Amino acid sequence: MPNAKNDIVQLLTTEEAASMLGLKAVTLQKWRTIGHAPNFIKIGRNVRYDLATLNAFLEAGRRSKSEFGEQNA
């Protein structure tokens, strides 16, 4: 997580973030409304996603095997 003045945060648009996650932008928009999306940043009316946050979101979903009784979200 950036904390020094020289650290640069890379922000992605909804379309760019969705592409990175292999989703459609509309899916990511819907996920935001139900609280399933990765944390995002509002800059005025614009929504941006921190690249590090997206990578953490992907890592949190990593599994070594399928869980018994797992349902698709």
Residue frames as a rotation matrix with the C-alpha (Angstrom) as fourth column:
MET 1
0.586 0.810 0.000 0.00
0.810 -0.586 0.000 0.00
0.000 0.000 -1.000 0.00
PRO 2
-0.095 -0.662 0.744 1.52
0.574 -0.647 -0.502 3.33
0.814 0.379 0.441 -1.01
ASN 3
0.709 0.329 -0.624 2.45
0.703 -0.395 0.591 5.56
-0.052 -0.858 -0.512 1.89
ALA 4
-0.284 -0.855 -0.433 5.49
0.642 -0.505 0.577 7.50
-0.712 -0.114 0.693 0.73
LYS 5
0.220 0.373 -0.901 5.22
-0.265 -0.866 -0.423 10.69
-0.939 0.332 -0.091 -1.28
ASN 6
-0.485 -0.529 -0.696 6.98
-0.797 -0.061 0.601 9.07
-0.360 0.847 -0.391 -4.25
ASP 7
-0.739 0.283 0.611 4.68
0.301 0.951 -0.076 6.03
-0.602 0.128 -0.788 -4.43
ILE 8
-0.724 0.504 -0.471 2.36
-0.688 -0.481 0.543 6.12
0.047 0.717 0.695 -7.41
VAL 9
-0.350 0.725 0.594 -1.14
-0.025 0.626 -0.779 4.65
-0.936 -0.287 -0.201 -7.24
GLN 10
-0.986 0.062 -0.152 -2.35
-0.149 0.043 0.988 3.28
0.068 0.997 -0.033 -10.57
LEU 11
-0.363 0.930 0.058 -6.07
-0.275 -0.048 -0.960 3.91
-0.890 -0.365 0.273 -10.96
LEU 12
-0.963 0.105 0.247 -8.22
0.267 0.465 0.844 2.09
-0.026 0.879 -0.476 -13.50
THR 13
-0.503 0.860 -0.086 -11.62
-0.851 -0.475 0.222 2.96
0.150 0.184 0.971 -14.92
THR 14
0.153 0.665 0.731 -14.54
-0.631 0.635 -0.446 0.58
-0.761 -0.393 0.516 -14.47
GLU 15
0.879 0.187 -0.439 -14.00
-0.475 0.435 -0.765 -0.70
0.048 0.881 0.471 -18.01
GLU 16
0.027 -0.963 -0.268 -10.29
-0.689 0.176 -0.703 -1.31
0.724 0.204 -0.659 -17.43
ALA 17
-0.513 -0.172 0.841 -10.90
-0.822 0.381 -0.423 -3.00
-0.248 -0.908 -0.337 -14.07
ALA 18
0.514 0.783 0.349 -13.63
-0.582 0.618 -0.529 -5.21
-0.630 0.069 0.774 -15.52
SER 19
0.698 -0.327 -0.637 -11.35
-0.534 0.354 -0.768 -6.25
0.477 0.876 0.073 -18.37
MET 20
-0.375 -0.905 0.198 -8.60
-0.789 0.200 -0.581 -7.15
0.487 -0.374 -0.789 -15.91
LEU 21
-0.473 0.280 0.835 -11.06
-0.659 0.517 -0.546 -9.27
-0.585 -0.809 -0.060 -13.92
GLY 22
-0.995 0.098 0.027 -12.50
0.089 0.698 0.711 -10.90
0.051 0.710 -0.703 -17.05
LEU 23
-0.285 0.936 -0.205 -15.89
0.710 0.062 -0.702 -9.29
-0.644 -0.345 -0.682 -16.49
LYS 24
-0.085 0.356 0.931 -18.16
0.757 -0.585 0.292 -6.91
0.648 0.729 -0.220 -18.34
ALA 25
-0.869 -0.270 0.414 -18.26
0.022 -0.858 -0.514 -3.36
0.494 -0.437 0.751 -16.99
VAL 26
-0.030 0.951 0.308 -21.97
-0.624 -0.258 0.737 -3.71
0.781 -0.171 0.601 -16.24
THR 27
0.448 0.119 -0.886 -21.24
0.438 0.835 0.333 -6.71
0.779 -0.537 0.322 -13.99
LEU 28
-0.565 -0.737 -0.371 -18.74
0.728 -0.233 -0.645 -4.68
0.389 -0.634 0.669 -11.98
GLN 29
-0.705 0.396 0.589 -21.25
-0.392 -0.909 0.142 -1.83
0.592 -0.130 0.796 -11.74
LYS 30
0.392 0.891 -0.230 -23.91
-0.311 0.363 0.878 -4.22
0.866 -0.272 0.419 -10.41
TRP 31
0.127 -0.441 -0.889 -21.43
0.755 0.624 -0.202 -5.72
0.644 -0.645 0.412 -7.94
ARG 32
-0.838 -0.441 0.320 -20.79
0.178 -0.776 -0.605 -2.20
0.516 -0.450 0.729 -6.58
THR 33
-0.240 0.836 0.494 -24.47
-0.668 -0.511 0.541 -1.75
0.705 -0.199 0.681 -5.79
ILE 34
0.758 0.551 -0.350 -24.67
-0.169 0.683 0.710 -5.03
0.630 -0.479 0.611 -3.84
GLY 35
0.608 -0.569 0.554 -21.30
-0.775 -0.272 0.570 -4.67
-0.173 -0.776 -0.606 -2.12
HIS 36
0.836 -0.277 0.474 -19.58
0.268 0.959 0.088 -7.57
-0.479 0.054 0.876 -3.92
ALA 37
0.790 -0.526 0.316 -17.13
0.200 -0.265 -0.943 -5.47
0.580 0.808 -0.104 -5.94
PRO 38
-0.135 -0.901 -0.412 -13.57
0.947 0.005 -0.320 -4.67
0.291 -0.433 0.853 -4.92
ASN 39
0.233 0.140 -0.962 -13.15
0.605 -0.795 0.031 -1.42
-0.761 -0.590 -0.271 -2.99
PHE 40
0.095 -0.119 0.988 -13.27
0.924 -0.359 -0.132 1.58
0.371 0.926 0.076 -5.28
ILE 41
-0.611 -0.364 -0.703 -12.48
0.575 -0.815 -0.078 5.28
-0.544 -0.452 0.707 -5.18
LYS 42
0.512 0.763 0.394 -14.91
0.857 -0.421 -0.297 8.06
-0.061 0.490 -0.870 -6.06
ILE 43
-0.698 -0.628 -0.344 -13.38
0.536 -0.777 0.331 11.16
-0.475 0.047 0.879 -7.61
GLY 44
-0.687 0.606 -0.402 -16.31
-0.684 -0.726 0.075 13.47
-0.247 0.326 0.912 -8.15
ARG 45
0.444 0.896 -0.016 -18.70
-0.815 0.396 -0.424 11.41
-0.373 0.201 0.906 -10.26
ASN 46
0.231 -0.464 -0.855 -15.95
-0.711 0.520 -0.474 9.10
0.665 0.717 -0.210 -11.50
VAL 47
0.875 0.001 0.484 -15.27
-0.336 0.720 0.607 5.63
-0.348 -0.694 0.631 -10.12
ARG 48
0.233 -0.866 -0.442 -11.70
-0.755 0.126 -0.644 4.33
0.613 0.483 -0.625 -10.11
TYR 49
0.998 0.005 -0.059 -10.10
0.027 0.846 0.533 1.11
0.053 -0.534 0.844 -8.94
ASP 50
0.312 -0.937 0.160 -6.63
-0.901 -0.237 0.364 0.93
-0.303 -0.258 -0.917 -7.43
LEU 51
0.249 -0.290 -0.924 -4.58
-0.629 0.677 -0.382 -1.73
0.737 0.676 -0.013 -9.23
ALA 52
-0.805 -0.591 0.059 -3.20
-0.402 0.469 -0.787 -3.04
0.437 -0.657 -0.615 -5.92
THR 53
-0.387 0.758 0.525 -6.76
-0.726 0.101 -0.681 -3.41
-0.569 -0.645 0.511 -4.58
LEU 54
0.540 0.575 -0.615 -7.79
-0.838 0.435 -0.329 -5.38
0.078 0.693 0.717 -7.67
ASN 55
-0.203 -0.699 -0.686 -4.80
-0.466 0.685 -0.560 -7.69
0.861 0.206 -0.464 -7.27
ALA 56
-0.886 -0.074 0.458 -5.71
-0.461 0.254 -0.850 -8.23
-0.054 -0.965 -0.259 -3.60
PHE 57
0.089 0.993 0.078 -9.33
-0.882 0.115 -0.457 -8.96
-0.463 -0.028 0.886 -4.62
LEU 58
0.425 -0.012 -0.905 -8.10
-0.678 0.658 -0.327 -11.61
0.600 0.753 0.271 -7.05
GLU 59
-0.625 -0.747 -0.227 -5.77
-0.360 0.534 -0.765 -13.14
0.693 -0.396 -0.603 -4.45
ALA 60
-0.606 0.469 0.643 -8.61
-0.713 0.039 -0.700 -13.30
-0.354 -0.882 0.310 -1.90
GLY 61
0.483 0.857 -0.176 -10.58
-0.831 0.387 -0.399 -15.42
-0.274 0.339 0.900 -4.37
ARG 62
-0.199 -0.658 -0.727 -7.72
-0.783 0.553 -0.286 -17.87
0.589 0.512 -0.625 -5.02
ARG 63
0.574 0.401 0.714 -8.50
-0.733 0.639 0.231 -21.45
-0.363 -0.656 0.661 -4.01
SER 64
-0.586 -0.810 -0.028 -6.43
-0.764 0.541 0.353 -24.62
-0.271 0.229 -0.935 -4.14
LYS 65
-0.920 0.391 0.020 -9.53
0.373 0.862 0.343 -26.81
0.117 0.323 -0.939 -4.47
SER 66
-0.347 0.889 0.300 -13.26
-0.251 -0.396 0.883 -26.46
0.904 0.231 0.361 -4.81
GLU 67
-0.824 0.135 0.550 -15.14
-0.554 0.013 -0.833 -26.23
-0.120 -0.991 0.064 -1.53
PHE 68
-0.827 0.562 -0.028 -17.79
0.557 0.824 0.104 -28.88
0.082 0.071 -0.994 -0.87
GLY 69
0.080 0.978 -0.194 -21.25
0.946 -0.136 -0.296 -27.52
-0.316 -0.160 -0.935 -1.62
GLU 70
-0.702 -0.411 -0.581 -19.82
0.241 -0.906 0.349 -24.40
-0.670 0.105 0.735 -3.23
GLN 71
0.418 0.845 0.334 -22.37
0.756 -0.119 -0.644 -22.30
-0.504 0.521 -0.688 -5.08
ASN 72
-0.439 -0.520 0.733 -21.58
0.850 -0.506 0.149 -19.92
0.293 0.688 0.664 -7.91
ALA 73
-0.288 0.284 -0.915 -22.00
0.522 -0.754 -0.399 -16.28
-0.803 -0.592 0.069 -6.98
